[in-house]
């Protein structure tokens, strides 16, 4: 299993196609949940996505207040 979510998403390996589809589905559901709760993620990128050892994708929100 790849450790970096960017590597998984960008992989051309047919065996990972199902995994990529699952990750994108989880991402879209996560963004929908944020938007349903009036939260906008302004820095959505692969480095802000967390992947558990069980394959659960989580969107991280690191807010810096000055």
DRENPA-3360 file (N, C-alpha, C; in nm, 2 decimals, always signed):
BEGIN
1 = XXXXXXXX = +0.08/-0.12/+0.00/+0.00/+0.00/+0.00/+0.09/+0.12/+0.00 ~ +0.05/+0.22/-0.08/+0.13/+0.35/-0.09/+0.09/+0.43/+0.03 ~ +0.19/+0.51/+0.08/+0.18/+0.59/+0.20/+0.13/+0.73/+0.16 ~ +0.16/+0.78/+0.05/+0.13/+0.91/+0.01/+0.00/+0.91/-0.08 ~ -0.10/+0.99/-0.04/-0.22/+0.99/-0.11/-0.21/+1.05/-0.25 ~ -0.11/+1.14/-0.27/-0.09/+1.19/-0.41/-0.04/+1.08/-0.50 ~ +0.04/+0.99/-0.45/+0.09/+0.88/-0.53/-0.02/+0.79/-0.57 ~ -0.11/+0.76/-0.48/-0.23/+0.68/-0.51/-0.32/+0.74/-0.61;
9 = XXXXXXXX = -0.35/+0.87/-0.60/-0.44/+0.93/-0.69/-0.37/+0.94/-0.83 ~ -0.25/+0.97/-0.84/-0.18/+0.99/-0.97/-0.13/+0.86/-1.03 ~ -0.15/+0.75/-0.96/-0.10/+0.62/-1.01/-0.18/+0.58/-1.14 ~ -0.11/+0.52/-1.23/-0.18/+0.47/-1.36/-0.20/+0.32/-1.34 ~ -0.18/+0.27/-1.23/-0.20/+0.12/-1.20/-0.35/+0.09/-1.20 ~ -0.38/-0.01/-1.29/-0.52/-0.05/-1.30/-0.57/-0.11/-1.17 ~ -0.49/-0.17/-1.10/-0.52/-0.24/-0.97/-0.57/-0.13/-0.87 ~ -0.52/-0.01/-0.88/-0.55/+0.09/-0.78/-0.67/+0.18/-0.82;
17 = XXXXXXXX = -0.72/+0.15/-0.94/-0.84/+0.23/-0.99/-0.95/+0.23/-0.89 ~ -0.99/+0.11/-0.84/-1.10/+0.10/-0.74/-1.07/+0.18/-0.61 ~ -0.94/+0.18/-0.57/-0.90/+0.25/-0.45/-0.91/+0.41/-0.48 ~ -0.87/+0.45/-0.59/-0.88/+0.59/-0.63/-1.02/+0.63/-0.63 ~ -1.11/+0.55/-0.69/-1.25/+0.58/-0.70/-1.31/+0.60/-0.56 ~ -1.27/+0.50/-0.47/-1.32/+0.51/-0.33/-1.27/+0.63/-0.26 ~ -1.14/+0.67/-0.28/-1.09/+0.79/-0.21/-1.16/+0.92/-0.26 ~ -1.18/+0.92/-0.39/-1.25/+1.04/-0.45/-1.40/+1.05/-0.40;
25 = XXXXXXXX = -1.46/+0.94/-0.39/-1.60/+0.94/-0.33/-1.60/+0.99/-0.19 ~ -1.50/+0.94/-0.11/-1.49/+0.98/+0.03/-1.46/+1.13/+0.04 ~ -1.38/+1.18/-0.05/-1.34/+1.32/-0.05/-1.47/+1.41/-0.09 ~ -1.54/+1.36/-0.19/-1.66/+1.44/-0.23/-1.77/+1.44/-0.12 ~ -1.78/+1.33/-0.05/-1.87/+1.32/+0.06/-1.83/+1.41/+0.18 ~ -1.70/+1.42/+0.20/-1.64/+1.51/+0.31/-1.66/+1.65/+0.27 ~ -1.64/+1.69/+0.15/-1.66/+1.83/+0.11/-1.81/+1.86/+0.11 ~ -1.90/+1.77/+0.08/-2.04/+1.79/+0.09/-2.08/+1.82/+0.23;
33 = XXXXXXXX = -2.02/+1.74/+0.32/-2.05/+1.76/+0.46/-2.01/+1.89/+0.51 ~ -1.89/+1.94/+0.47/-1.84/+2.07/+0.51/-1.94/+2.18/+0.46 ~ -1.98/+2.17/+0.33/-2.06/+2.27/+0.27/-2.20/+2.27/+0.33 ~ -2.25/+2.15/+0.37/-2.38/+2.14/+0.43/-2.38/+2.21/+0.57 ~ -2.26/+2.22/+0.63/-2.25/+2.29/+0.76/-2.19/+2.43/+0.74 ~ -2.20/+2.48/+0.62/-2.15/+2.62/+0.59/-2.00/+2.64/+0.62 ~ -1.92/+2.54/+0.59/-1.78/+2.55/+0.61/-1.72/+2.54/+0.47 ~ -1.63/+2.63/+0.44/-1.56/+2.63/+0.31/-1.41/+2.60/+0.34;
41 = XXXXXXXX = -1.36/+2.50/+0.28/-1.22/+2.47/+0.29/-1.14/+2.54/+0.18 ~ -1.06/+2.63/+0.21/-1.00/+2.72/+0.11/-0.86/+2.67/+0.07 ~ -0.82/+2.56/+0.12/-0.69/+2.50/+0.08/-0.69/+2.35/+0.07 ~ -0.78/+2.31/-0.02/-0.80/+2.17/-0.04/-0.70/+2.11/-0.14 ~ -0.61/+2.03/-0.09/-0.50/+1.97/-0.17/-0.46/+1.84/-0.10 ~ -0.38/+1.76/-0.17/-0.35/+1.63/-0.12/-0.28/+1.63/+0.01 ~ -0.20/+1.73/+0.04/-0.13/+1.74/+0.17/-0.22/+1.77/+0.28 ~ -0.34/+1.81/+0.26/-0.44/+1.84/+0.36/-0.54/+1.72/+0.38;
49 = XXXXXXXX = -0.51/+1.61/+0.32/-0.60/+1.49/+0.33/-0.52/+1.39/+0.41 ~ -0.59/+1.33/+0.50/-0.53/+1.23/+0.59/-0.59/+1.09/+0.56 ~ -0.51/+0.99/+0.55/-0.55/+0.86/+0.51/-0.52/+0.76/+0.62 ~ -0.62/+0.70/+0.68/-0.59/+0.60/+0.79/-0.54/+0.47/+0.74 ~ -0.49/+0.39/+0.83/-0.44/+0.26/+0.79/-0.56/+0.17/+0.74 ~ -0.68/+0.21/+0.77/-0.80/+0.13/+0.73/-0.86/+0.18/+0.60 ~ -0.79/+0.29/+0.54/-0.84/+0.34/+0.42/-0.95/+0.45/+0.43 ~ -0.96/+0.51/+0.55/-1.06/+0.61/+0.57/-0.99/+0.75/+0.54;
57 = XXXXXXXX = -1.05/+0.82/+0.45/-1.00/+0.96/+0.42/-1.06/+1.06/+0.50 ~ -0.98/+1.15/+0.55/-1.03/+1.27/+0.64/-0.97/+1.40/+0.58 ~ -1.05/+1.50/+0.58/-1.01/+1.63/+0.53/-0.96/+1.70/+0.66 ~ -0.84/+1.75/+0.65/-0.79/+1.83/+0.77/-0.81/+1.98/+0.75 ~ -0.84/+2.04/+0.86/-0.87/+2.19/+0.86/-0.77/+2.25/+0.96 ~ -0.66/+2.30/+0.91/-0.56/+2.36/+1.00/-0.58/+2.51/+0.99 ~ -0.65/+2.57/+1.09/-0.68/+2.71/+1.08/-0.57/+2.79/+1.17 ~ -0.51/+2.89/+1.10/-0.42/+2.97/+1.17/-0.48/+3.11/+1.20;
65 = XX = -0.49/+3.15/+1.32/-0.54/+3.28/+1.36/-0.43/+3.37/+1.40 ~ -0.44/+3.49/+1.34/-0.33/+3.59/+1.38/-0.40/+3.70/+1.46;
% end
